[in-house]
Amino acid sequence: MPPTTTDIILSSIVVADCSSLPSIDRQTSVELDKRYALGSDVCSFHSAPSKMLHDQWFRECVDAVLEEVVFKGTDRKNKVVNWKSPEELKDVIDFAVKRSPSTHENLMQHIKNVIKYSVKTGHPYFMNQLFSSVDPYGLIGQWLGDALNSSVYTYEVAPVFTVMEQFVLNEIKNLIAFNDGDGIFSPGGSIANGYAINCARFHKFPEVKQKGLHGLPRLVMFTSKDSHYSIQKLAAFEGLGSDNVYSVKTDSRGKMDTQDLEKQILEAIAEKAVPFMVSATSGTTVLGAFDPLLGIADICKKYNLWLHVDAAWGGAVMFSKKHRYLIDGIEKADSVTFNPHKMLTAPQQCSVFMTKQKEILHLCHSCNAKYLFQKDKFYDTSYDTGDKHIQCGRRADVLKFWLMWKAKGTEGLEKHVDHVFKISKNFVEKIKNRTDFRLVLPEPECTNICFWYLPKSLQNHHNSIDFDTKLHKVAPKIKERMMREGTMMITYQPLNDLPNFFRLVVQNSALNTDDMDFIIKEFVRLGENL
């Protein structure tokens, strides 16, 4: 009989072998294991797994996750969420941690409750955020990585993953079309954007690493008003101050206005400030807009500014020959953020920071900790990459994406991207001529579709003086009904002076045209009587 999925997962977990322990410890361990296994099923305090104690329990846990999360949690017949208020949730889950140990039986009940009341983000109708799906190959990579529990900073501690990162990052570098450069996996796109700010500042003023901001002129950077909030947050975190992040106007489609960008650069220079960086966006969070990178790159070259492209969301189009044009000019950037956990649906979290400046990550961040990065090691220490990071301990996030890429090939990832664009286009075509839906953008660039749902009470009152006020209240009410019934999850938000609208995000390549029909019908049902 071939091994089951559970067998494969459990084979990656190192089971404690008592025969390897000193005699007195071995005897004590065996006695404890027998007592726990044959007695009250109380969880052992030992931090190592024991086949006698944990084999059956591991299998029950893995089977529960496979059945309830991976399969039932992605089944269209089941709910996306079993909604409970915070107070109700406290009544059904015992969140308190206690002095005495629990039993495996009680622990299993806690696990089942966690599953029952958690949002099933792998469900096809979870279209609430810029992540979704349960990719089968990515999931196995995630589990395997957690079982191995590596920390990727030196080759001796993580030999497989340091080499694996090199290969994956090199392929991403080629897809971006950087002739040279370097890259790292980082804990999310926000931190990757922070790396960009730090590298750009170091590139302009390398003395900042030792001397800090003291003595430097006022540094300013530029990003569009629709860019991700992490740009301002990380600028504040790194001591630049959010007031020194200049917000550039966008056009009617949400793209950065290059004329306003150059105008603001000149104004900053006139104020005796020193511009050092522009952060463009390829796939904005709400509208999915792609900034005009070629024009922005020309301005950056003219004023000697570091060009960063936050392609956390839209960067996946680098895998698609059909949609690659959306990021034309990305090869001119000095750095790029890209999140495989977004459009490519790798498990959370999986983010990379790429730069064409080959040595800058090491120059900018290295501290040469002698207890980790000894220069007289017996192997090639160029694989000891940890000194390029601001972290020390770091997960092997590369593994899940590498396994996905191995499984599907670049061709499969391209098909995935093309499919989600096709399905999003199908939804746009279905609603564009309906009287109960109105698109925010007639032709969305990405797979974010922003729209208003108009209940019957508003469909013939577009010109009424309080139309926007009433429309603003529709989305929150429909979202409440949606969450309480658990049929789907689609977020809403205002933007600029626009009333609340919905943003449906297509990134699950299991979605089809029938699913789009269901979503439309569900909005009609949920919006009834409003």
LUMLUMKOL-637077 format. One line per field, with one value per residue (C-alpha): residue in three letters; residue number from 1; x, y, z. Coordinates in steps of 0.001 Angstrom, whole numbers. Last residue first. Layout:
type = (ala|...)
seq = (NUM|...)
x = (X|...)
y = (Y|...)
z = (Z|...)
//
This chain:
type = (leu|asn|glu|gly|leu|arg|val|phe|glu|lys|ile|ile|phe|asp|met|asp|asp|thr|asn|leu|ala|ser|asn|gln|val|val|leu|arg|phe|phe|asn|pro|leu|asp|asn|leu|pro|gln|tyr|thr|ile|met|met|thr|gly|glu|arg|met|met|arg|glu|lys|ile|lys|pro|ala|val|lys|his|leu|lys|thr|asp|phe|asp|ile|ser|asn|his|his|asn|gln|leu|ser|lys|pro|leu|tyr|trp|phe|cys|ile|asn|thr|cys|glu|pro|glu|pro|leu|val|leu|arg|phe|asp|thr|arg|asn|lys|ile|lys|glu|val|phe|asn|lys|ser|ile|lys|phe|val|his|asp|val|his|lys|glu|leu|gly|glu|thr|gly|lys|ala|lys|trp|met|leu|trp|phe|lys|leu|val|asp|ala|arg|arg|gly|cys|gln|ile|his|lys|asp|gly|thr|asp|tyr|ser|thr|asp|tyr|phe|lys|asp|lys|gln|phe|leu|tyr|lys|ala|asn|cys|ser|his|cys|leu|his|leu|ile|glu|lys|gln|lys|thr|met|phe|val|ser|cys|gln|gln|pro|ala|thr|leu|met|lys|his|pro|asn|phe|thr|val|ser|asp|ala|lys|glu|ile|gly|asp|ile|leu|tyr|arg|his|lys|lys|ser|phe|met|val|ala|gly|gly|trp|ala|ala|asp|val|his|leu|trp|leu|asn|tyr|lys|lys|cys|ile|asp|ala|ile|gly|leu|leu|pro|asp|phe|ala|gly|leu|val|thr|thr|gly|ser|thr|ala|ser|val|met|phe|pro|val|ala|lys|glu|ala|ile|ala|glu|leu|ile|gln|lys|glu|leu|asp|gln|thr|asp|met|lys|gly|arg|ser|asp|thr|lys|val|ser|tyr|val|asn|asp|ser|gly|leu|gly|glu|phe|ala|ala|leu|lys|gln|ile|ser|tyr|his|ser|asp|lys|ser|thr|phe|met|val|leu|arg|pro|leu|gly|his|leu|gly|lys|gln|lys|val|glu|pro|phe|lys|his|phe|arg|ala|cys|asn|ile|ala|tyr|gly|asn|ala|ile|ser|gly|gly|pro|ser|phe|ile|gly|asp|gly|asp|asn|phe|ala|ile|leu|asn|lys|ile|glu|asn|leu|val|phe|gln|glu|met|val|thr|phe|val|pro|ala|val|glu|tyr|thr|tyr|val|ser|ser|asn|leu|ala|asp|gly|leu|trp|gln|gly|ile|leu|gly|tyr|pro|asp|val|ser|ser|phe|leu|gln|asn|met|phe|tyr|pro|his|gly|thr|lys|val|ser|tyr|lys|ile|val|asn|lys|ile|his|gln|met|leu|asn|glu|his|thr|ser|pro|ser|arg|lys|val|ala|phe|asp|ile|val|asp|lys|leu|glu|glu|pro|ser|lys|trp|asn|val|val|lys|asn|lys|arg|asp|thr|gly|lys|phe|val|val|glu|glu|leu|val|ala|asp|val|cys|glu|arg|phe|trp|gln|asp|his|leu|met|lys|ser|pro|ala|ser|his|phe|ser|cys|val|asp|ser|gly|leu|ala|tyr|arg|lys|asp|leu|glu|val|ser|thr|gln|arg|asp|ile|ser|pro|leu|ser|ser|cys|asp|ala|val|val|ile|ser|ser|leu|ile|ile|asp|thr|thr|thr|pro|pro|met)
seq = (530|529|528|527|526|525|524|523|522|521|520|519|518|517|516|515|514|513|512|511|510|509|508|507|506|505|504|503|502|501|500|499|498|497|496|495|494|493|492|491|490|489|488|487|486|485|484|483|482|481|480|479|478|477|476|475|474|473|472|471|470|469|468|467|466|465|464|463|462|461|460|459|458|457|456|455|454|453|452|451|450|449|448|447|446|445|444|443|442|441|440|439|438|437|436|435|434|433|432|431|430|429|428|427|426|425|424|423|422|421|420|419|418|417|416|415|414|413|412|411|410|409|408|407|406|405|404|403|402|401|400|399|398|397|396|395|394|393|392|391|390|389|388|387|386|385|384|383|382|381|380|379|378|377|376|375|374|373|372|371|370|369|368|367|366|365|364|363|362|361|360|359|358|357|356|355|354|353|352|351|350|349|348|347|346|345|344|343|342|341|340|339|338|337|336|335|334|333|332|331|330|329|328|327|326|325|324|323|322|321|320|319|318|317|316|315|314|313|312|311|310|309|308|307|306|305|304|303|302|301|300|299|298|297|296|295|294|293|292|291|290|289|288|287|286|285|284|283|282|281|280|279|278|277|276|275|274|273|272|271|270|269|268|267|266|265|264|263|262|261|260|259|258|257|256|255|254|253|252|251|250|249|248|247|246|245|244|243|242|241|240|239|238|237|236|235|234|233|232|231|230|229|228|227|226|225|224|223|222|221|220|219|218|217|216|215|214|213|212|211|210|209|208|207|206|205|204|203|202|201|200|199|198|197|196|195|194|193|192|191|190|189|188|187|186|185|184|183|182|181|180|179|178|177|176|175|174|173|172|171|170|169|168|167|166|165|164|163|162|161|160|159|158|157|156|155|154|153|152|151|150|149|148|147|146|145|144|143|142|141|140|139|138|137|136|135|134|133|132|131|130|129|128|127|126|125|124|123|122|121|120|119|118|117|116|115|114|113|112|111|110|109|108|107|106|105|104|103|102|101|100|99|98|97|96|95|94|93|92|91|90|89|88|87|86|85|84|83|82|81|80|79|78|77|76|75|74|73|72|71|70|69|68|67|66|65|64|63|62|61|60|59|58|57|56|55|54|53|52|51|50|49|48|47|46|45|44|43|42|41|40|39|38|37|36|35|34|33|32|31|30|29|28|27|26|25|24|23|22|21|20|19|18|17|16|15|14|13|12|11|10|9|8|7|6|5|4|3|2|1)
x = (-32303|-35094|-32903|-29210|-28191|-30174|-28921|-25375|-25741|-26977|-23901|-21559|-23215|-22816|-19111|-18786|-20385|-17709|-14914|-12766|-10123|-7462|-7908|-6611|-9739|-10251|-13708|-13571|-16921|-17733|-18156|-18863|-16226|-14487|-11008|-11615|-14242|-13895|-15517|-14401|-15743|-16319|-18754|-21659|-20980|-24542|-23445|-20545|-22646|-25378|-22803|-21142|-24514|-25033|-21519|-21879|-25250|-24465|-22341|-25135|-27461|-24994|-24087|-27747|-28584|-29149|-30985|-29418|-28862|-32385|-33655|-31528|-31494|-34448|-33832|-30483|-27380|-24206|-21136|-18030|-14285|-12844|-9290|-7912|-5694|-6201|-9879|-11885|-14980|-13387|-15764|-18149|-21896|-24151|-27947|-28700|-26620|-24508|-21067|-21987|-21314|-18458|-16622|-17083|-15654|-12661|-11953|-12129|-9648|-7199|-7388|-6731|-3728|-2020|-2604|-1505|1753|2318|1817|4325|6898|6686|3701|5238|8725|7282|4965|7823|10048|7243|6758|10494|11448|9729|12510|11865|14355|16222|18685|16620|17868|19086|22309|24213|22128|23424|26030|26186|29175|30831|32142|32998|35624|34823|37582|35482|33163|29632|27633|29490|31513|28542|29729|27330|26037|22982|23834|26993|25434|22243|24209|26492|24662|22764|20063|17780|15164|13015|10984|7802|6225|3986|1462|992|1785|-1269|409|-1564|-545|1759|4315|4897|7217|9091|11453|14689|16810|14110|14883|13844|10402|10007|7065|5112|1665|3291|3844|142|197|3732|2766|5246|6157|2403|2995|4358|837|457|3861|5021|6260|8709|11687|13495|16510|16806|19483|17262|17122|17393|14447|12428|13153|12240|8887|8069|8988|7238|3791|2077|-11|-3443|-5110|-7900|-7639|-4170|-2283|-867|2597|3406|6125|8379|10566|13795|16492|15046|17210|15378|16504|12853|13580|14702|11376|9463|11437|10621|6970|6698|8405|5880|2948|3913|4368|809|852|-1889|-5260|-7413|-8638|-5051|-2967|-1416|1904|2101|5443|6941|8876|5881|5993|9265|12668|13500|13354|9979|8469|9586|8376|4837|4711|5694|3683|480|485|371|-2812|-1455|1493|5017|7843|10841|12391|15649|16291|20064|22256|24214|22566|20587|22775|26554|27496|24925|24190|27708|26474|24474|22693|23024|22413|19117|18049|19018|17026|13962|14062|14488|11404|9485|10504|9301|5868|5867|6105|8729|11609|13178|16344|17699|20792|21774|22803|21222|17824|15135|12328|11979|15760|15872|12986|15018|18063|15921|14725|18234|19887|17025|17405|21125|20434|17486|19316|22302|20277|22414|25818|24856|24166|21192|18079|16573|15274|12212|12306|8665|7712|9392|7654|4282|4798|6113|3107|865|2679|2088|-1628|-2243|-4844|-6458|-6460|-4340|-4940|-7941|-11699|-12171|-13012|-15591|-13251|-12572|-8852|-9263|-11589|-12202|-11703|-14632|-14693|-10927|-10126|-12973|-11586|-8130|-9563|-11383|-8131|-6434|-9120|-8508|-4738|-5101|-4322|-1512|-2089|-1177|-3789|-4078|-7447|-8895|-11665|-13582|-17399|-18016|-15035|-16335|-19698|-17969|-15862|-18954|-19341|-19443|-19112|-16938|-16495|-19446|-19666|-21121|-18279|-15785|-12479|-12882|-14291|-11102|-8088|-9611|-11924|-10569|-6882|-6663|-8523|-6371|-3232|-4475|-5569|-2266|-278|-2332|-1633|2113|2388|3034|4686|6361|7750|8029|10626|9703|8978|6195|3974|276|-2012|-3507|-4490|-2456|-1147|592|1545|2892|4529|6243|7393|8833|10576|12026|13292|14957|16532|17684|19443|20947|22170|19813|20121|17854|15040|14481|12552|10567|11916|8928|9331|7881|4743|3866|4447|2488|-395|-474|-782|2082|1444|0)
y = (47666|45097|42625|43408|39975|38247|40505|40231|36445|36344|38258|36027|32873|34048|34694|31186|29783|31606|29717|29997|27293|29868|31624|35163|37200|40141|41707|45262|46649|50348|52890|56405|58144|61279|59721|55993|54313|50637|47251|43649|40458|37370|34670|32552|33091|34069|36558|37713|38393|40119|42433|43017|43943|46528|47962|48207|49981|52872|54857|54508|56501|59364|59197|59516|62360|65053|62725|62322|58585|57941|55180|52325|53505|51662|48677|48004|49413|47338|49466|48228|47632|44630|43786|41357|44015|46774|47424|48587|50625|51728|52210|49739|50036|47125|47018|48379|45690|46573|46265|43343|40263|41801|42753|39238|37724|40069|38798|35240|35964|37735|34790|32397|34254|34268|30535|29687|31590|29706|26456|27420|28459|24901|23585|21191|22708|26219|25095|23305|26391|28595|26441|26093|29762|30722|28985|31032|33589|33981|36853|39563|42798|40676|40762|39198|36037|35050|32466|30965|33174|31268|28564|25743|25008|28119|30692|33848|33274|34525|33183|33765|36508|38770|40611|43590|43614|45695|48295|46776|43322|44505|46858|44298|43498|46729|45328|44861|42266|41986|38813|37827|34555|34569|33163|30166|30670|32054|33326|36582|37205|34755|35177|38711|40918|44046|45531|47517|49810|49937|50044|46400|47401|49460|47550|46238|46018|44706|41353|40548|38144|36829|35954|35160|38832|39310|38113|41573|42938|42400|42923|44948|47853|49309|51232|53877|55496|59113|60772|63674|62859|59113|59199|61216|58710|55823|57459|57665|54025|52871|54259|53165|50000|50324|47500|49798|48991|47708|49209|46818|47838|50706|53341|54315|57300|57913|60375|63890|66254|69160|72739|73862|74514|70891|69775|71961|70494|66952|67946|69199|66083|63855|66075|65621|61885|61434|58051|55735|55445|55230|58853|60077|59976|62786|62324|62120|63336|61139|63591|64165|60416|60855|59721|57806|54267|53556|56733|55805|52276|53496|55914|53250|50608|52500|50960|53437|55284|58764|57993|57817|60288|60507|63246|63564|66589|67039|64607|65709|63299|60731|57832|57982|54386|53304|56894|57203|55525|58664|58274|54485|54146|56047|53874|50696|51712|52707|49496|47329|49000|48055|44451|44881|45909|43116|40361|38667|38961|36600|38135|39434|40374|42095|41648|41980|42607|41384|41058|37442|36978|38312|35993|33054|34142|34462|30874|29442|31361|30641|26902|27083|28719|26356|23066|23978|25478|25389|24951|27211|30132|32447|30447|29224|25702|24272|20944|20330|23910|23695|20418|21857|24957|22940|20630|23699|25177|21991|21870|25621|26592|29685|33396|36533|40148|40309|39686|37222|34226|32660|29933|28859|28829|31689|29570|32108|30485|29360|25660|25221|26746|24726|21489|22285|22976|19636|17916|19500|18119|14597|15060|15940|19320|20324|22224|25911|27212|29084|30782|30802|28276|28594|28739|31562|33684|33493|34874|37874|38510|38205|34888|34194|30676|31593|30702|28347|24955|23872|25594|23158|24769|24351|20861|19754|21552|22761|20047|16908|17719|19534|16759|14081|15933|16139|12496|11407|13466|11970|8432|9015|11216|9220|6010|7738|10375|13997|16222|19181|16963|18377|15421|15953|14042|10930|9751|6591|4157|6687|9111|6439|4553|7689|8606|5143|5200|8639|7672|4556|6461|9230|6727|4866|7925|8684|7270|4326|6733|7665|10932|11177|13621|14980|14759|11233|12668|14604|11634|9264|11737|12001|8223|5888|3437|0)
z = (1496|1054|-865|-867|396|-2354|-5152|-3859|-3751|-7340|-8519|-6519|-7866|-11467|-10847|-9440|-12586|-14601|-12859|-9742|-9188|-10130|-6780|-7281|-7994|-5639|-5240|-3947|-2806|-2637|148|-1136|-3271|-2006|-1828|-1622|555|1493|1022|1446|-83|2066|998|2273|5957|6864|9522|7360|4258|6258|7810|4435|2927|5663|5368|1557|1548|3901|1417|-1152|1114|1488|-2196|-3252|-847|-3487|-5850|-9277|-9176|-7880|-10161|-8831|-5223|-3635|-5898|-4251|-5970|-5552|-6058|-7780|-7556|-9383|-8284|-10894|-12473|-15009|-14284|-17314|-16374|-13075|-10124|-11749|-11138|-10286|-9947|-13428|-15138|-18177|-16567|-14307|-16454|-18441|-15252|-13859|-17056|-16896|-13389|-14713|-17517|-15207|-12795|-15688|-17102|-13711|-13164|-16704|-16126|-12865|-14771|-17466|-14871|-13604|-11717|-9192|-9046|-8737|-5942|-4163|-4517|-3179|-85|516|123|3359|5297|8422|9723|13017|12737|11139|9564|6696|4670|7589|7253|3827|4799|1292|461|3295|953|3362|6057|8087|8629|8091|11050|10471|13391|16685|15014|14308|11200|11523|7942|7025|4380|2961|2801|1135|-1127|-2711|-5959|-6610|-8937|-5963|-5068|-1944|-1636|162|1254|4290|4103|1829|-1871|-3660|-6887|-6615|-3002|-1262|-4072|-2747|-4823|-3725|-6317|-6228|-8400|-11052|-14784|-15233|-13996|-17171|-18586|-15583|-17222|-20415|-18663|-19078|-22046|-21506|-17951|-15151|-14645|-14116|-10543|-9737|-9355|-5619|-3995|-6986|-4866|-7358|-5981|-7995|-6306|-7377|-9531|-10621|-14351|-13759|-11371|-13889|-16663|-14350|-13570|-17267|-17846|-14677|-15453|-12178|-12337|-10747|-8806|-7603|-3892|-3048|-5969|-8556|-9659|-7313|-7535|-4637|-5531|-3618|-2575|-2620|-551|1112|508|86|-3605|-3889|-2420|-4881|-7787|-6664|-6200|-9787|-11103|-9358|-10379|-14012|-13478|-12173|-10413|-11633|-9848|-12967|-12775|-12436|-9285|-7268|-5494|-1697|-380|2337|4497|6767|7536|9375|8132|11311|9985|11615|10166|6653|7392|8176|5259|2734|4597|3737|269|-2601|-3566|-2744|-4992|-3613|-3120|-819|1280|3193|5391|5373|7309|10383|12773|10782|11895|12131|11391|8792|7761|6317|3132|2198|-1151|-1439|2302|1932|-990|856|3943|1938|-104|2989|4431|1293|1949|5535|4261|1691|4275|6438|3934|1417|37|-3243|-5186|-8388|-11966|-15388|-13808|-16176|-13596|-14728|-14504|-10936|-10060|-11391|-9361|-6248|-6659|-7195|-4353|-1986|-2617|-1807|1560|2075|1616|3787|6664|9841|8169|5275|7560|8148|7364|10595|10184|11898|10008|10929|10085|6681|5921|6857|4715|1773|2046|1980|-1017|-2947|-2162|-2669|-114|-1579|-687|-466|-1495|809|866|-1954|234|-2074|-3343|267|1096|3567|5689|8460|11844|14004|13184|12827|16212|17714|16262|17633|21087|20955|20011|23014|25284|23994|24121|27779|29297|31610|34875|35240|32844|29561|29026|25499|26234|22985|22835|25334|24270|20702|21791|23366|20252|18011|16220|12490|11162|8185|4511|4752|3097|-246|-2125|-597|378|4132|3652|1863|3331|6579|7954|6290|5936|9267|11075|9421|10504|14079|14229|12723|15215|18061|16883|16705|19783|22904|21730|18788|21082|20004|21696|23932|26944|29146|28251|27534|29882|28283|31771|31975|29404|27153|29927|32245|29414|28122|31620|32184|28807|29494|32944|31574|28692|31007|33275|30315|28360|25441|21900|22653|23556|19913|19657|16437|13862|11964|8184|8133|9714|6577|4283|6512|6714|2939|2819|1919|-943|0)
//
